[in-house]
Amino acid sequence: MDRTTLEEIKAHLMQTNEQYRELSRQHHQYDELVEALESKAVLTAEEEVEEHRLKKLKLHLKDQMEQLVKEQTLQQAIG
């Protein structure tokens, strides 16, 4: 699948799938929190743990979003 088609599927899901929108919103929120931590010159031990936790959460959300994209791709191929 080419990149344009993949982007079109993601755009379609953003418009039509509440679960995908919520996952995307949460992913963006975690991304902003990680960026805020990464912008600091030095992190405390607690901040390092939080950064690691947020990155894991972001990855999990991304996996869920990719699963929805795969399901939509399959649905389009069948339909």
C-alpha positions in Angstrom: 0.0 0.0 0.0 1.4 3.4 -0.9 1.8 6.2 1.5 -1.0 8.3 0.0 -3.5 5.5 0.4 -2.4 5.0 4.0 -2.9 8.7 4.7 -6.3 8.6 3.1 -7.4 5.7 5.3 -6.1 7.5 8.4 -8.0 10.7 7.4 -11.1 8.6 6.8 -10.8 7.1 10.2 -10.4 10.5 11.8 -13.6 11.6 10.3 -15.7 8.4 10.9 -14.3 6.5 13.8 -14.6 7.8 17.3 -12.3 5.3 18.8 -9.5 6.2 16.3 -10.1 9.9 17.1 -9.8 9.3 20.8 -6.6 7.2 20.4 -5.1 9.9 18.2 -6.1 12.6 20.8 -4.5 10.7 23.6 -1.4 10.0 21.6 -1.0 13.7 20.8 -1.5 14.5 24.5 1.2 12.1 25.6 3.5 13.3 22.8 3.3 16.9 24.2 4.0 15.7 27.7 7.1 13.7 26.4 8.3 16.8 24.5 8.0 18.9 27.6 10.1 16.4 29.6 12.7 16.1 26.8 13.0 19.9 26.6 14.4 20.0 30.1 18.2 20.0 30.5 18.2 17.5 33.3 15.4 15.1 34.5 14.9 13.9 38.0 14.6 10.2 38.5 10.8 10.5 38.8 10.7 12.5 35.5 12.8 9.8 33.8 10.4 7.1 34.9 7.4 9.3 33.8 9.1 9.8 30.4 9.5 6.1 30.0 5.9 5.4 31.0 4.6 8.0 28.6 6.6 6.6 25.7 5.2 3.1 26.4 1.7 4.5 26.5 2.2 6.3 23.2 3.5 3.1 21.6 0.5 1.2 22.9 -1.9 3.8 21.4 0.0 3.8 18.1 -0.3 0.0 18.0 -4.1 0.3 18.6 -4.4 2.9 15.9 -2.4 0.8 13.4 -4.7 -2.1 14.1 -7.7 0.0 13.2 -6.0 1.1 10.0 -5.4 -2.6 9.1 -9.0 -3.4 9.8 -10.2 -0.5 7.6 -7.7 -1.6 4.9 -9.1 -5.1 5.0 -12.7 -3.9 5.0 -12.0 -1.7 1.9 -10.3 -4.6 0.1 -13.3 -6.9 0.8 -16.0 -4.2 0.1 
